[in-house]
Amino acid sequence: MTNFTPRFSSQSEALNGEDANVWAVSDRAHELADKGEDVIFLCVGDPNFDTPEPILDFARARLGVGRTHYSPAAGEPMLRRAIADIESKVSPHPCNPDDVVVFPGGTNAIYGVLACLLNPGEEIVIPEPMYIGYVPICDALRLSVKRVTCPAETDFAFDIEAIKATISEQTRVVMINTPVNPTGAMATPEQLRELAAYCRERNIWLVCDEVYSMITFAHRHTSLRTAAESLDNIVVVDGLSKSHAMSGWRLGWAVARGPLIDRLVAFAGATIFGCPQFIQEAAAFALEFDSYFVKQMRDAYQKRRDLIVERIGKISGLSCYSPEAGMFVMVDVSKVSASGQVFAEALLDAERVSVLPGAPFGSSSINHVRLTLAADEAELSRALDRIEHFVTSGNRQVG
């Protein structure tokens, strides 16, 4: 009998590339914690709040009346209507429930959108630092990615002129993220309007990931859908994972117009065959009765941000700016370490604090580490004590 030799698709092989080990430090931290080590995790953007009880109660009620069957490919009418109502309230452009397609999470929505807009080998432009999850999506779809650097020297601020300069005749999609994971930077309404018009003139889709739209501090978020004068080439992706502490519920959506919606519905029907009914209806309830709970969580994140920024500012050799939004703080370690990767590995070894190296987000953040706000103030203070000891200790080894 001959031996079986497994063969795999090039799509799956792309997921085992050089960026596949981005969570290596985090994985090692979990291994240490499993052995009983006192590890503090500041690496993952999973809210440490429980889903608000009224949302849980509503979900239980919908389970109790049998909302456990197949759902329409585009999503339950109750949720699509709730999303459309929100979009209509904040935008000069009315939104119809038929403009909304529901997916199991924002990341899956992005995958579906890009799969419907781009063929393998076609060009997409993305500013960086960027969400780590974009890399495997683009790899799996075998896209040609052109990155636009937003330098650390300008606090990673959006540079619309740099994005426009990167766009070529081959560009089919520009994808932006505001507020940005990991930097917390926010595009202004004027920047969004200018970029939307520029892309439309060149027959280019503009996709905006707005998953952190409800976690802003000094200024309110402006949606691309609100800023753009025309919606022909506009796609907005959002979800409840961060804003409502519903990361495990896996619920996101895409909002667009015209024939793209038909493509997205067909894609969702073929690949996921609908999201759970009771989860969608609980999400609709959450969007209608969320203001108190979202404000509580946003205020907590702001206090945590201020704590980190204040403490980091007092540690010689480290620096950071105060992000406008989001759940993370980027810390510059260039004065004390060869790179964010070296710093993160050494910090875990010496102090059992797990942070995420900046390199996977892009070249502009290679000398940074990302600290999450998804830990309470006591845990953050404990972690910052260890980070301070690590940096000021004469025994540290960081390359």
N, C-alpha and C positions, 0 to 999 in steps of 0.2 A: 504493500500500500504506500502510495506517495504521500509526502508531507503536505499539509495544507499551508499555503503561503498567503497570509492576509494582504489584501490590497485596499487602499483607502482613497477617497476622493481628494483632489487638490484643495477643495474647500476646507475639509477637515484638517489637512496638513498645514494650512495657513494659520490655524489656531494654535499650532505648536511652535511658532516662530520665536524670535528673540524677545518679544514682549510678553511671552506666555508666563514668565515667572515674576510678574509685577507684585504679586502678593507673597513673595518668598519670606520677607521679614515677618509679616503678619502670621504666615503659616508656622514659622518657627516659634513665634510667641505663643501660639495656641498649643504647640507641642510642649513647651515649658510649663504652661498653665495646667495642662493635663497631668503633668508629673508633680503637681502641687506647688509650683513656684508662684510667688505673689507678683503677677504680671499686671500692669496697667495698660489697657488698650486705648490708644488715641488714634487709631488708624482708619476705622470704617465709619462711613456716614450713615449708620443706621440709628435713627432717633432712639434715645433711651427712655422715652415716654411710652406709656401704654396708650393704645387707641382709646379715645374718650368713651366712657361708659354708655352714653346715649347711642353712640354708633353701634356698639356691641349689642345693646338691647334691640335696636332696630333690625340688625342682622339676624338675631335669634328669632325675632318675630317673623321675619320673612322665611326663615327655615321652617318655622312652625306651620306655615300655610302652604308648604310644598314648593317653594321657589327654588327647586333643585334640578331643573330640567335644561334642555338645550336652549340656548339664547340665540337671537338673530345674529348673523355674522357681523353686522355693523354695531351691535350693542343694544341693550335694552332701551326702549323709548324713554323711560323715566330718567335714566342717566344722561342720555343724549340731549334731552330737553333741558336738564339742569345745567349742563355744560354750555349749551347754546345761550341760555338765559344770562349766564355770567359773562360770556363773551359779548353779548349784545349790550349789557349794562356799561361796560368799560370801553367800548369801541364805537366809533361813528358808523361802522359797517354792521348792519344787522346780521345775526348768525342764526341759521336754521338748524334744527336737529339733524337734518340730512347732510349737513356739513361736517358731522362728527363721526369718527369711527373709533371704537373702543378696542383696546389691546390689553394683554396681561402684563402691564408695566410700561413705563416710559421707554425703557431700553428696547423692548420688543416693538413698540410703536416706531421708534427710530429705524430699527431694522426693516420693518415693513415699508416705511416710507422710502428709504434708500433703495430697497429691492425693487420698488415700483418705478423709481425715477432713473436708475442707472444700470447700464450693462457692465459686465466685467471689463476692466481696463479703462473705463471712462473716468473723467477727472472730477474730483470734488475738492473744494478749498475749505480748510478749517483753521481758525485761529488757535494758537496754543500759548500757554498751557490749556489743555483740554481734558475733559472727562475721560478717564482711562477706558471706559466701556466703548468709546468710539473705535478704538484700535481693532479689537477682534471683529466688530461688525464690518468695518471696511476691509479687513483681511478676508473674512469669510465670503464677502461679496466680490472680492478680488478687484477692488477699486484702486485707482491711481490717486493718492492723497497728496495734495500740496498744502503744507503748513505755513501759517502766517505767524511770525513771532511777535508776541506782545511782551516787551522787555520788562524785566524785574525793576529796572531803574525808573520806570514810570508807573510803578505799582501794578504792572500787568494791564494797564488801561487799554481799552479798545482803540485800535488804530484803523479807522475806515479807509484812509488813503493807502495804507499798506495792504489791506485786503483787496482793494480795487487794483493795485499794482500787481498783485499776484494772479488775478483772474486772467486767463488766456482764452484764445479761440477754442481751446479744447474743453474749457470748464463747462460742466453741465449743472452742477449744484454748488452752492455755497451754504455751509452749515455753521451756525453760530449758537452760542449758549449764553443766555443772560437771565439772571445772574450766573456767573461762571463757577462751575466746580473745576478747579479747586480754589480759585483766587478770590471769589466774592465780588469781582468787578462787574459793573453794570453798564450796558450801552445806553446812551441818552436817546430820547425820542428823535432828536434831530439826526443822530447817526443812523438810527434804524430807518428813518424815512429816506435818507440819502442812499443808503445801501440797497433798500428795496427798489427804489426807482432805477438805480444803476443796473442792478441785476435784470430787471424787467426789460430795460432797453436792449440788453444783450441776450434776451431769451434764455435766461438762467433762473433756475429755481432757487429760492431762498428759504431754508429750513431753520427754524429757531426752536431750540430746546429751552423751555421755560419752567422746568421742574422745581426750581427754587424761587418761583415768582412770589410766593407768599411769605418768604423769610427774608425781608429787607428791614433795614434799620432806620437810617436818616431820611431816605427817600423811597417813595412808592415805586414799584416796578411798573414799567410801561411795556405792554405787549407789542410785539412786531405787528400783530393784527390791528392794533390801535394806531400805531405810528404810520403804517404804509398807506399811501394814497389809493393804491389799487391792490386787490387781493389775487389777481390772476396767477401770480407765481409764488404765492406765500403759503407756507405750511407751518403750523405751530404745534408743538408737542408739549404735553403737560401731564401731571399725574398727582396722586395723593400720598405717595410714599413718604416724602419729607414733611410736607406742611401739616399733615394730619396724623403722623406717626402710624402710617398704614403700609409700611414697606413690605410686610409679609402677605398683604392682601393681593398684591400684584395687579394693580389697576392703573392704566394710563390711557391716553387717547391722542389722536391727531385731528386737527381741524384744518380743513382746506376747502376748495371750491371746484366745481366743474368735474371733468372726466377723471381727475385723480381720485376722487371719492369712489367712483365705480371700481377703479383698480384696487384701491385699498380694501374695499369690501370683499372683492373676489380673493385677494391675498389672504385676508383674515379668515374667510370661509374655508379656504383650502388648507391653511396651516394650523389654525387654533380652534376652528369650529365653535367660536363663541366663548365668552368668559362666564363664570358662574352667575346665575340670576341673582341670588341673594347678596352676593358681594357687590354687584353693580347697583342694586337698589339701596344698599347701605351706603355706597359711595355717593349716590344722589342725595340721600338724606344728609350726609356729611357736608356736602357743598351748600346745602340750604340752611343748615343750622350750625355753622362752624366758627363764627366770628369770635366767640368767647374763648374757645379752646385754642384756636390758631394764635390769638393774641397772647394767651398765657405762654405758649411754647416759644413764640417769637421773642417775648420779653426775657424769657430764661436764656435763650441763645445769645441775646445781646449782653446780658450780664456775664455770661461765660466768655464771650468774645473780649469784653473789656478786661476781665480778669487775666486772660492769657496775654493780651497786648501789654498790660501794665507790668506783669511779671517778666515777660521776655525783655521788655525795655530796660529792666534793671540787671540783666545778666550780661556781663561784659563779653563781647564777641558775638552775641546773637542780636538779631534785629527782625522786626516785622512791621507791616503797616496794618492799620485797622480796616478790615474789609467792610464794604458797604452792605453786604448781604451774604446769605448762604450759611453753611454749617462748618466752615473750616477757616483756619489761619495758616498762612504760609510763612515759615520761619527761615530766614537766611542764615546759613551756617558756614558761609564761605570763609569767615575769619578764623574758624576753629577746626575746620575739617576739609579734607580733599574734595568731598562731594556730599550730597544729601544721602546717597546710598551708604557711604562709609560711616557717616554720622549715625544713621538709623541702626545699622548693624552693631556698631560699638555701644550705642546707648542701650540696646536690648541686652547685650552681653553684660554690661557693667551695672545697669540700674533696673533692668526688667521693665522698661517702658517701651511700648511698641508704637512707632510713628511711621508714616508712609514716606518713602523717598520721593523726591520731586521729579526725577528723570523720566518716569513713565508718562508724565503729563506733557512733556515736551522739553526741548533743549534749554529754553529760557528759565526753567525751574530746576535745573540739574543740581544747583547748589542750595536747594531748599528741602525742607521736610514739611509735610502737611499734618497739622494737628486738628482733630475733630472737636466740635462743640457738643458731641453726643455723649457727654459724661457730666455728672453733676459737679457743682463747684467744689465740694470736698474732694472728690476724686481728681479733679483738675489740679487743685492745690497740691495734693500729694504727688502727682506726676511732675508738676513744675518744680517742686522741692528736689526731686530726683534729677531732673534735667539740670537745675542750677548746680547741684553737687557734682554732676558728671562734668559739666563745662569748667567749673572752677577747681576741680580736684587735680592735683599735680600728678595723679596716677593714670589719668585718662589716656587712652591710645586711640586716636581717630585718624591716623594716617597723615 
